[in-house]
Amino acid sequence: TMRLQAPQFQALFTPGLRSVAELFEKKNYELRIAGGAVRDLLSGVTPQDIDFATTATPAEMKEMFTAAGVRLINNKGEKHGTITARLHEQNFEITTLRIDVVTDGRHAQVEFTTDWHKDAERRDLTVNSMFLGLDGTLYDFFNGYEDLKNKKIRFVGKAAERIQEDYLRILRYFRFYGRIAEKPGDHEPITLEAIKENAKGLAGISGERIWVELKKILLGNHVNHVVQLMYELDIAQYIGLPPGGNLEEFARVSKNIQNLSPKPMTVLTSLFKGKEDVTNLDLRLKISKEEKNLGLFLVKHRQELTKGSGPEPLRPYQDFLMDSREANTNSKIFELLKYQGEEQLLKEMQEWTVPSFPVSGHDLRKMGVSSGKDIGTALQQLRDEWKKSGYHMDKEELLSCLKKL
């Protein structure tokens, strides 16, 4: 058996984890790290959050923690077998080993078990089905470690069965493919077949759950390959993507933004022909208002708001920003520049400080302009002059300009 001794693993042993481990050991309950954290540790990555699995039932854990005076927080997960204990300012989510008794493609009814193999069997992908003992021993029933080393993404057991337990696993397959696989197109034919045959099941999954996965896919590797595949395997229509998505534009834009850390919506918008595509996506996935506005902004301006020809390529973007009356326009322009693949202009735009217009109504009153209407007109004319100067004219220059006007 393999034993992990990596520094990332050693670093997990905080005072909190040591105390938890002691409690379980005293009672002879087994406790192991489970799922994603094991995958991360084996890849040499420090896990963001750690799930633990145990042979103890929720009732046994509650009794043990309460007797030791340990605080338990939110009991929402309890019917699925999860207890959250708080020790030394740290939360520990610990779940009893379980078997799915009934699944309907969305939720599962579970019963508890002490069989590690059975628990691993109900997990989605081999790379997510491993356990790690606190002594560093790896428990791997489905060759997850081999798959991880070979950068292979495979379902545990039969793909079709795993998918029918929860159709969202189709998207999880693609998300991990984009995270772990080395190159596009490295799928087992039987997996793709199972995905295609079960794609319709995604229609019953809530928009919120789909959007969480889709956003991660859009920011992963091989995104162009994965999205093309979603169309080929007939998934797109069930997850809010437009029926005739613009795949050529998608291929171009996903190349443009490779190193520019775009927002997921920026990548996705390239599939859209017009604003009704954004609206339909929102109806299906309940995206945030900010995401929706970004999509509408990109669809509207991606063609005509482009760099200036001549010595000041940034000017069209700067002028747009100065004329805009909306909030967050600058962050939308950053996303537009990413979409267009304008890496250099993006840097310059991010470093540009929006100048403030130096003249106020008060200055004009001092010069003897008294009616509100005249002040408004004069300010607008001065703003235009200021804009023509590339926002360089100062107050004096502008006011002397007013005399000429």
Buried (B, 14 or more C-beta within 10 A) or exposed (E): EEEBEBEBBEEBEEEBBEBBBEBBEEBEBBBBBBBBBBBBBBBEEEBEEBBBBBBBBBEBBBEBBEEBEBEBEEEEBBEBBBBBBBBEEBBBBBBBBBBBEEBEBBEBEBEBBBEBEBBBBBBBBBBBBBBBBBEBEBBBBBBBBEBBEEBBBBBBBEBBEBBBBBBBBBBBBBBBBBBBBEEBEBBEEEBBBBBBBBBEBBEEBEBEBBBBBBBBBBBBBBBBBBBBBBBEBBBBBBBBBBEEBBBEBBBBBBEBBEEBEBBBBBBBBBBBEEEEBBBBBBEBBBBEEBBBBBBBBBBEBBEEBBBEEEEEBBBBBBBBBBEEEEEEBBEBBBBBBBBBBBBEBBEBBEEBEEEEBBBEEEBBEEEEBEEEEEBEEBBEBBBEBBBEEEBEBEEEBBBEBBEEE
